[in-house]
Structures are given as C-alpha cells and as structure tokens.
C-alpha cells in the first residue's frame, strides 16, 4: 500500500519533469502562443499531470 503510493508519486514527479523539459525547449514566442511564460512552465507542467 505505501509502496504503491510512493511509486505513484515518483511517476507523477517524472511526468512533471518531462513536461518541464518539453516546454522549456519551446521559444518564448511559442510559449506565448499557448498562453505561457518561462516563469509559468513549472506550474503548467504540474497542472497537466494533476488534471
């Protein structure tokens, strides 16, 4: 039970990291086109995983 919870948290963290990596590769213009800025990448990545 606890192990399952830990694994799920690690998987979520890895998804957030991957989303941050992908979004960070976009140009400022591309980020602006989708309504993001460099400062909001982390929040957007977390929101995408937790949605």
ChimeraX commands (.cxc) that place a marker at each C-alpha (Angstrom):
marker #1 position 0.00,0.00,0.00 radius 0.5
marker #1 position 2.63,2.53,0.99 radius 0.5
marker #1 position 4.92,1.27,-1.76 radius 0.5
marker #1 position 2.16,1.81,-4.32 radius 0.5
marker #1 position 1.75,5.40,-3.10 radius 0.5
marker #1 position 5.48,6.05,-3.30 radius 0.5
marker #1 position 5.68,4.62,-6.82 radius 0.5
marker #1 position 2.71,6.76,-7.93 radius 0.5
marker #1 position 4.35,9.90,-6.52 radius 0.5
marker #1 position 7.62,9.13,-8.29 radius 0.5
marker #1 position 5.78,8.52,-11.57 radius 0.5
marker #1 position 3.96,11.84,-11.23 radius 0.5
marker #1 position 7.22,13.63,-10.47 radius 0.5
marker #1 position 8.82,12.07,-13.56 radius 0.5
marker #1 position 5.86,13.20,-15.70 radius 0.5
marker #1 position 6.18,16.75,-14.38 radius 0.5
marker #1 position 9.93,16.76,-15.08 radius 0.5
marker #1 position 9.31,15.51,-18.63 radius 0.5
marker #1 position 6.67,18.17,-19.25 radius 0.5
marker #1 position 9.02,20.86,-17.94 radius 0.5
marker #1 position 11.76,19.56,-20.22 radius 0.5
marker #1 position 9.47,19.65,-23.27 radius 0.5
marker #1 position 8.02,23.09,-22.51 radius 0.5
marker #1 position 11.47,24.51,-21.79 radius 0.5
marker #1 position 12.53,23.65,-25.34 radius 0.5
marker #1 position 9.88,25.96,-26.79 radius 0.5
marker #1 position 10.76,29.51,-27.77 radius 0.5
marker #1 position 9.30,32.47,-25.88 radius 0.5
marker #1 position 7.04,33.09,-28.88 radius 0.5
marker #1 position 5.74,29.52,-28.87 radius 0.5
marker #1 position 5.12,29.68,-25.14 radius 0.5
marker #1 position 3.27,32.96,-25.59 radius 0.5
marker #1 position 1.13,31.37,-28.31 radius 0.5
marker #1 position -0.11,28.79,-25.80 radius 0.5
marker #1 position -0.54,31.33,-23.01 radius 0.5
marker #1 position 2.58,30.54,-21.01 radius 0.5
marker #1 position 5.76,32.30,-19.99 radius 0.5
marker #1 position 9.06,30.84,-18.84 radius 0.5
marker #1 position 8.06,31.53,-15.24 radius 0.5
marker #1 position 4.85,29.54,-15.53 radius 0.5
marker #1 position 6.29,26.36,-17.05 radius 0.5
marker #1 position 6.60,24.51,-13.73 radius 0.5
marker #1 position 3.02,25.32,-12.70 radius 0.5
marker #1 position 1.66,24.36,-16.11 radius 0.5
marker #1 position 3.57,21.07,-16.04 radius 0.5
marker #1 position 2.20,20.23,-12.60 radius 0.5
marker #1 position -1.33,21.19,-13.61 radius 0.5
marker #1 position -1.14,18.97,-16.71 radius 0.5
marker #1 position -0.09,15.96,-14.63 radius 0.5
marker #1 position -2.67,16.53,-11.89 radius 0.5
marker #1 position -5.58,17.31,-14.25 radius 0.5
marker link #1:1,2 radius 0.2
marker link #1:2,3 radius 0.2
marker link #1:3,4 radius 0.2
marker link #1:4,5 radius 0.2
marker link #1:5,6 radius 0.2
marker link #1:6,7 radius 0.2
marker link #1:7,8 radius 0.2
marker link #1:8,9 radius 0.2
marker link #1:9,10 radius 0.2
marker link #1:10,11 radius 0.2
marker link #1:11,12 radius 0.2
marker link #1:12,13 radius 0.2
marker link #1:13,14 radius 0.2
marker link #1:14,15 radius 0.2
marker link #1:15,16 radius 0.2
marker link #1:16,17 radius 0.2
marker link #1:17,18 radius 0.2
marker link #1:18,19 radius 0.2
marker link #1:19,20 radius 0.2
marker link #1:20,21 radius 0.2
marker link #1:21,22 radius 0.2
marker link #1:22,23 radius 0.2
marker link #1:23,24 radius 0.2
marker link #1:24,25 radius 0.2
marker link #1:25,26 radius 0.2
marker link #1:26,27 radius 0.2
marker link #1:27,28 radius 0.2
marker link #1:28,29 radius 0.2
marker link #1:29,30 radius 0.2
marker link #1:30,31 radius 0.2
marker link #1:31,32 radius 0.2
marker link #1:32,33 radius 0.2
marker link #1:33,34 radius 0.2
marker link #1:34,35 radius 0.2
marker link #1:35,36 radius 0.2
marker link #1:36,37 radius 0.2
marker link #1:37,38 radius 0.2
marker link #1:38,39 radius 0.2
marker link #1:39,40 radius 0.2
marker link #1:40,41 radius 0.2
marker link #1:41,42 radius 0.2
marker link #1:42,43 radius 0.2
marker link #1:43,44 radius 0.2
marker link #1:44,45 radius 0.2
marker link #1:45,46 radius 0.2
marker link #1:46,47 radius 0.2
marker link #1:47,48 radius 0.2
marker link #1:48,49 radius 0.2
marker link #1:49,50 radius 0.2
marker link #1:50,51 radius 0.2
view
